[in-house]
Amino acid sequence: MRRRSALYIANFLVPILFFFCLDLASFLISDSGGEKLSFKVTVLLAVTVMQLILNEILPSSSDRLPLIAVFCIGMFGLMMISLLETILVMYLIDRDSASEENQADKA
């Protein structure tokens, strides 16, 4: 009995790559609102659901972590770093606008 790799590619790798492209495209969303942060969290949750589905379908083996699982974990890590970067940028923008308001009030 052979394993069909096309099933894993069509059902997991392609959607994970699409989610990663959506995450990269979210950098084009304006920082003025909270839409960017909520969009990134939604994409991250979608990847988490994909990982849960992958965990149920893959056969359990105690020897090594499957390469497809390593790929999904890597994509999840990159998206998490992207989310943390967005949070930092939004914090810095908010802090900058607050300092500008304080300077305007003093003048």
N, CA, C and O atoms as a DFTB+ gen file, in Angstrom:
428 C
 N C O
     1  1       0.840      -1.173       0.000
     2  2       0.000       0.000       0.000
     3  2       0.891       1.244       0.000
     4  3       1.713       1.434       0.897
     5  1       0.716       2.075      -1.009
     6  2       1.518       3.292      -1.133
     7  2       0.757       4.496      -0.618
     8  3      -0.465       4.588      -0.738
     9  1       1.497       5.396      -0.053
    10  2       0.916       6.659       0.386
    11  2       0.849       7.616      -0.791
    12  3       1.802       7.723      -1.563
    13  1      -0.266       8.308      -0.931
    14  2      -0.417       9.246      -2.029
    15  2      -0.024      10.638      -1.548
    16  3      -0.739      11.255      -0.758
    17  1       1.096      11.119      -2.021
    18  2       1.581      12.423      -1.576
    19  2       0.768      13.567      -2.170
    20  3       0.733      14.656      -1.599
    21  1       0.118      13.338      -3.301
    22  2      -0.690      14.397      -3.912
    23  2      -1.830      14.809      -2.997
    24  3      -2.245      15.967      -3.009
    25  1      -2.339      13.879      -2.208
    26  2      -3.406      14.195      -1.257
    27  2      -2.921      15.192      -0.210
    28  3      -3.625      16.147       0.118
    29  1      -1.724      14.970       0.310
    30  2      -1.177      15.884       1.312
    31  2      -0.846      17.239       0.702
    32  3      -1.043      18.275       1.338
    33  1      -0.352      17.232      -0.510
    34  2      -0.015      18.496      -1.169
    35  2      -1.269      19.312      -1.431
    36  3      -1.302      20.511      -1.154
    37  1      -2.303      18.670      -1.964
    38  2      -3.531      19.396      -2.294
    39  2      -4.303      19.834      -1.055
    40  3      -4.905      20.908      -1.053
    41  1      -4.295      19.023      -0.007
    42  2      -5.116      19.324       1.160
    43  2      -4.414      20.136       2.237
    44  3      -5.082      20.755       3.065
    45  1      -3.090      20.151       2.249
    46  2      -2.392      20.841       3.340
    47  2      -1.369      21.858       2.875
    48  3      -1.388      23.003       3.326
    49  1      -0.481      21.463       1.988
    50  2       0.582      22.383       1.601
    51  2       0.056      23.595       0.842
    52  3       0.450      24.725       1.130
    53  1      -0.816      23.373      -0.109
    54  2      -1.355      24.491      -0.898
    55  2      -2.172      25.448      -0.018
    56  3      -1.958      26.657      -0.100
    57  1      -3.099      24.960       0.820
    58  2      -3.811      25.913       1.688
    59  2      -2.901      26.651       2.667
    60  3      -3.113      27.833       2.937
    61  1      -1.892      25.963       3.202
    62  2      -0.964      26.634       4.108
    63  2      -0.200      27.726       3.360
    64  3       0.023      28.807       3.907
    65  1       0.198      27.461       2.132
    66  2       0.876      28.487       1.340
    67  2      -0.055      29.656       1.026
    68  3       0.378      30.808       1.021
    69  1      -1.322      29.369       0.767
    70  2      -2.294      30.445       0.541
    71  2      -2.458      31.291       1.802
    72  3      -2.510      32.518       1.726
    73  1      -2.537      30.642       2.952
    74  2      -2.646      31.391       4.204
    75  2      -1.404      32.250       4.436
    76  3      -1.507      33.374       4.927
    77  1      -0.236      31.723       4.083
    78  2       0.994      32.487       4.239
    79  2       0.998      33.695       3.302
    80  3       1.435      34.779       3.689
    81  1       0.512      33.512       2.069
    82  2       0.404      34.647       1.138
    83  2      -0.576      35.689       1.651
    84  3      -0.335      36.888       1.514
    85  1      -1.682      35.244       2.241
    86  2      -2.628      36.189       2.848
    87  2      -1.977      36.947       3.986
    88  3      -2.203      38.146       4.153
    89  1      -1.165      36.248       4.773
    90  2      -0.486      36.906       5.875
    91  2       0.487      37.957       5.356
    92  3       0.575      39.047       5.922
    93  1       1.214      37.650       4.295
    94  2       2.122      38.631       3.711
    95  2       1.358      39.789       3.082
    96  3       1.799      40.936       3.157
    97  1       0.225      39.500       2.467
    98  2      -0.574      40.556       1.849
    99  2      -1.195      41.473       2.895
   100  3      -1.574      42.601       2.581
   101  1      -1.302      41.007       4.118
   102  2      -1.901      41.844       5.163
   103  2      -1.025      43.040       5.507
   104  3      -1.489      43.975       6.160
   105  1       0.234      43.026       5.078
   106  2       1.078      44.201       5.292
   107  2       0.606      45.388       4.462
   108  3       1.007      46.522       4.725
   109  1      -0.238      45.144       3.465
   110  2      -0.780      46.220       2.650
   111  2      -1.994      46.882       3.289
   112  3      -2.435      47.934       2.825
   113  1      -2.540      46.288       4.343
   114  2      -3.687      46.863       5.046
   115  2      -3.206      48.040       5.873
   116  3      -2.112      48.005       6.436
   117  1      -4.016      49.074       5.946
   118  2      -3.661      50.281       6.692
   119  2      -3.510      49.991       8.185
   120  3      -4.230      49.167       8.749
   121  1      -2.567      50.678       8.802
   122  2      -2.325      50.508      10.238
   123  2      -3.267      51.345      11.096
   124  3      -3.240      51.232      12.321
   125  1      -4.088      52.172      10.484
   126  2      -4.902      53.103      11.266
   127  2      -5.992      52.408      12.077
   128  3      -6.374      52.902      13.138
   129  1      -6.489      51.297      11.609
   130  2      -7.557      50.600      12.330
   131  2      -7.065      49.292      12.915
   132  3      -5.889      48.943      12.805
   133  1      -7.978      48.583      13.533
   134  2      -7.629      47.304      14.125
   135  2      -7.877      46.133      13.200
   136  3      -7.770      44.978      13.612
   137  1      -8.212      46.428      11.929
   138  2      -8.523      45.352      10.996
   139  2      -7.310      44.478      10.705
   140  3      -7.434      43.266      10.532
   141  1      -6.164      45.090      10.654
   142  2      -4.954      44.349      10.313
   143  2      -4.644      43.298      11.366
   144  3      -4.319      42.156      11.039
   145  1      -4.743      43.682      12.611
   146  2      -4.444      42.756      13.700
   147  2      -5.450      41.611      13.752
   148  3      -5.068      40.453      13.921
   149  1      -6.721      41.928      13.610
   150  2      -7.736      40.870      13.643
   151  2      -7.620      39.944      12.431
   152  3      -7.873      38.744      12.542
   153  1      -7.245      40.491      11.287
   154  2      -7.046      39.659      10.098
   155  2      -5.907      38.677      10.311
   156  3      -6.030      37.498       9.977
   157  1      -4.799      39.156      10.865
   158  2      -3.649      38.290      11.103
   159  2      -3.971      37.195      12.124
   160  3      -3.531      36.056      11.971
   161  1      -4.728      37.535      13.152
   162  2      -5.113      36.539      14.148
   163  2      -6.013      35.485      13.506
   164  3      -5.891      34.297      13.804
   165  1      -6.913      35.916      12.631
   166  2      -7.795      34.972      11.946
   167  2      -6.999      34.010      11.064
   168  3      -7.276      32.811      11.050
   169  1      -6.026      34.521      10.340
   170  2      -5.187      33.663       9.497
   171  2      -4.388      32.693      10.366
   172  3      -4.234      31.523      10.016
   173  1      -3.886      33.178      11.485
   174  2      -3.131      32.311      12.400
   175  2      -4.017      31.204      12.970
   176  3      -3.569      30.067      13.121
   177  1      -5.256      31.527      13.283
   178  2      -6.190      30.504      13.765
   179  2      -6.514      29.487      12.678
   180  3      -6.675      28.300      12.966
   181  1      -6.611      29.941      11.440
   182  2      -6.870      29.019      10.330
   183  2      -5.716      28.027      10.174
   184  3      -5.942      26.844       9.919
   185  1      -4.498      28.502      10.325
   186  2      -3.343      27.601      10.232
   187  2      -3.339      26.632      11.405
   188  3      -2.956      25.473      11.247
   189  1      -3.758      27.087      12.571
   190  2      -3.842      26.199      13.731
   191  2      -4.848      25.081      13.486
   192  3      -4.592      23.929      13.837
   193  1      -5.983      25.408      12.889
   194  2      -6.986      24.390      12.562
   195  2      -6.418      23.402      11.545
   196  3      -6.646      22.196      11.643
   197  1      -5.679      23.924      10.570
   198  2      -5.056      23.026       9.595
   199  2      -4.063      22.084      10.280
   200  3      -3.971      20.914       9.909
   201  1      -3.330      22.573      11.262
   202  2      -2.390      21.717      11.978
   203  2      -3.119      20.655      12.791
   204  3      -2.649      19.521      12.889
   205  1      -4.254      21.006      13.372
   206  2      -5.035      20.015      14.114
   207  2      -5.567      18.927      13.197
   208  3      -5.557      17.749      13.556
   209  1      -6.026      19.309      12.024
   210  2      -6.505      18.326      11.049
   211  2      -5.354      17.442      10.589
   212  3      -5.505      16.229      10.448
   213  1      -4.208      18.066      10.359
   214  2      -3.028      17.306       9.941
   215  2      -2.611      16.313      11.012
   216  3      -2.210      15.193      10.696
   217  1      -2.700      16.705      12.256
   218  2      -2.332      15.828      13.367
   219  2      -3.232      14.597      13.440
   220  3      -2.776      13.515      13.808
   221  1      -4.499      14.757      13.092
   222  2      -5.423      13.624      13.115
   223  2      -5.193      12.670      11.949
   224  3      -5.377      11.461      12.091
   225  1      -4.795      13.199      10.806
   226  2      -4.682      12.373       9.610
   227  2      -3.346      11.649       9.524
   228  3      -3.285      10.503       9.077
   229  1      -2.271      12.316       9.953
   230  2      -0.958      11.684       9.848
   231  2      -0.850      10.505      10.803
   232  3      -1.357      10.560      11.923
   233  1      -0.201       9.453      10.368
   234  2       0.010       8.322      11.281
   235  2       0.988       8.720      12.386
   236  3       1.957       9.442      12.150
   237  1       0.715       8.243      13.572
   238  2       1.598       8.592      14.688
   239  2       2.841       7.722      14.651
   240  3       2.768       6.502      14.505
   241  1       3.967       8.372      14.785
   242  2       5.236       7.652      14.828
   243  2       6.109       8.342      15.862
   244  3       6.181       9.570      15.910
   245  1       6.750       7.565      16.662
   246  2       7.562       8.135      17.723
   247  2       9.001       8.366      17.281
   248  3       9.794       8.941      18.026
   249  1       9.344       7.920      16.070
   250  2      10.724       8.041      15.612
   251  2      11.082       9.474      15.222
   252  3      11.991      10.068      15.803
   253  1      10.379      10.023      14.254
   254  2      10.698      11.351      13.737
   255  2       9.432      12.146      13.499
   256  3       8.344      11.590      13.347
   257  1       9.596      13.445      13.469
   258  2       8.512      14.345      13.114
   259  2       8.397      14.368      11.591
   260  3       9.403      14.565      10.910
   261  1       7.190      14.170      11.035
   262  2       7.058      14.179       9.574
   263  2       7.437      15.545       8.997
   264  3       7.249      16.579       9.638
   265  1       7.968      15.526       7.791
   266  2       8.426      16.752       7.138
   267  2       7.276      17.725       6.916
   268  3       7.468      18.937       7.017
   269  1       6.093      17.221       6.616
   270  2       4.946      18.098       6.405
   271  2       4.571      18.814       7.707
   272  3       4.124      19.960       7.674
   273  1       4.748      18.157       8.837
   274  2       4.472      18.797      10.124
   275  2       5.518      19.867      10.432
   276  3       5.192      20.913      10.992
   277  1       6.762      19.609      10.072
   278  2       7.821      20.607      10.258
   279  2       7.529      21.836       9.404
   280  3       7.725      22.967       9.850
   281  1       7.061      21.615       8.179
   282  2       6.703      22.715       7.292
   283  2       5.583      23.550       7.902
   284  3       5.668      24.778       7.924
   285  1       4.531      22.891       8.398
   286  2       3.405      23.614       8.988
   287  2       3.833      24.388      10.235
   288  3       3.383      25.512      10.455
   289  1       4.689      23.795      11.036
   290  2       5.182      24.482      12.235
   291  2       6.026      25.686      11.838
   292  3       5.942      26.739      12.471
   293  1       6.832      25.540      10.803
   294  2       7.630      26.666      10.315
   295  2       6.775      27.809       9.812
   296  3       7.051      28.969      10.117
   297  1       5.732      27.497       9.040
   298  2       4.820      28.529       8.554
   299  2       4.087      29.201       9.720
   300  3       3.893      30.416       9.721
   301  1       3.686      28.409      10.702
   302  2       3.027      28.951      11.881
   303  2       3.975      29.899      12.616
   304  3       3.560      30.969      13.060
   305  1       5.236      29.514      12.744
   306  2       6.215      30.369      13.404
   307  2       6.419      31.684      12.669
   308  3       6.486      32.741      13.295
   309  1       6.519      31.625      11.339
   310  2       6.671      32.854      10.564
   311  2       5.457      33.767      10.709
   312  3       5.598      34.986      10.808
   313  1       4.274      33.176      10.722
   314  2       3.063      33.988      10.895
   315  2       2.981      34.574      12.293
   316  3       2.485      35.686      12.475
   317  1       3.465      33.833      13.283
   318  2       3.484      34.351      14.655
   319  2       4.444      35.535      14.767
   320  3       4.133      36.529      15.425
   321  1       5.603      35.431      14.130
   322  2       6.549      36.551      14.124
   323  2       5.933      37.754      13.423
   324  3       6.114      38.890      13.863
   325  1       5.210      37.514      12.341
   326  2       4.533      38.591      11.620
   327  2       3.481      39.259      12.501
   328  3       3.336      40.481      12.480
   329  1       2.750      38.460      13.272
   330  2       1.744      39.022      14.177
   331  2       2.398      39.853      15.270
   332  3       1.921      40.943      15.585
   333  1       3.474      39.359      15.848
   334  2       4.182      40.114      16.880
   335  2       4.756      41.412      16.321
   336  3       4.755      42.435      17.006
   337  1       5.242      41.378      15.090
   338  2       5.754      42.587      14.454
   339  2       4.638      43.609      14.257
   340  3       4.847      44.804      14.464
   341  1       3.470      43.149      13.864
   342  2       2.341      44.050      13.676
   343  2       1.924      44.682      14.998
   344  3       1.615      45.872      15.055
   345  1       1.917      43.889      16.049
   346  2       1.576      44.427      17.369
   347  2       2.591      45.487      17.781
   348  3       2.210      46.534      18.305
   349  1       3.874      45.230      17.552
   350  2       4.910      46.192      17.905
   351  2       4.767      47.483      17.105
   352  3       4.865      48.573      17.668
   353  1       4.536      47.370      15.806
   354  2       4.388      48.558      14.964
   355  2       3.165      49.369      15.388
   356  3       3.231      50.597      15.452
   357  1       2.056      48.700      15.675
   358  2       0.859      49.430      16.105
   359  2       1.090      50.111      17.443
   360  3       0.597      51.216      17.668
   361  1       1.832      49.467      18.332
   362  2       2.167      50.085      19.619
   363  2       3.028      51.328      19.416
   364  3       2.789      52.360      20.043
   365  1       4.028      51.230      18.543
   366  2       4.905      52.363      18.294
   367  2       4.155      53.517      17.623
   368  3       4.401      54.680      17.940
   369  1       3.255      53.208      16.711
   370  2       2.452      54.258      16.070
   371  2       1.561      54.938      17.102
   372  3       1.440      56.163      17.103
   373  1       0.943      54.163      17.970
   374  2       0.081      54.728      19.015
   375  2       0.888      55.583      19.985
   376  3       0.438      56.649      20.406
   377  1       2.064      55.120      20.332
   378  2       2.923      55.880      21.253
   379  2       3.391      57.182      20.611
   380  3       3.465      58.211      21.282
   381  1       3.709      57.145      19.314
   382  2       4.148      58.334      18.598
   383  2       3.020      59.362      18.505
   384  3       3.242      60.558      18.695
   385  1       1.821      58.891      18.216
   386  2       0.694      59.830      18.121
   387  2       0.357      60.415      19.484
   388  3      -0.065      61.568      19.569
   389  1       0.535      59.645      20.550
   390  2       0.285      60.174      21.892
   391  2       1.311      61.233      22.253
   392  3       0.963      62.234      22.879
   393  1       2.572      61.037      21.872
   394  2       3.600      62.042      22.174
   395  2       3.388      63.302      21.350
   396  3       3.676      64.400      21.826
   397  1       2.891      63.169      20.122
   398  2       2.580      64.352      19.303
   399  2       1.431      65.138      19.912
   400  3       1.447      66.369      19.889
   401  1       0.432      64.448      20.457
   402  2      -0.686      65.137      21.116
   403  2      -0.213      65.879      22.364
   404  3      -0.667      66.990      22.638
   405  1       0.689      65.272      23.112
   406  2       1.227      65.928      24.316
   407  2       2.009      67.176      23.940
   408  3       1.915      68.188      24.635
   409  1       2.776      67.132      22.861
   410  2       3.524      68.302      22.435
   411  2       2.598      69.391      21.934
   412  3       2.862      70.577      22.131
   413  1       1.508      68.992      21.282
   414  2       0.532      69.985      20.784
   415  2      -0.206      70.631      21.956
   416  3      -0.527      71.818      21.891
   417  1      -0.482      69.884      23.023
   418  2      -1.166      70.433      24.193
   419  2      -0.279      71.411      24.943
   420  3      -0.778      72.394      25.490
   421  1       1.034      71.162      24.984
   422  2       1.956      72.036      25.674
   423  2       2.190      73.328      24.929
   424  3       2.495      74.349      25.545
   425  1       2.054      73.305      23.621
   426  2       2.337      74.506      22.828
   427  2       1.203      75.475      22.790
   428  3       1.310      76.525      22.158
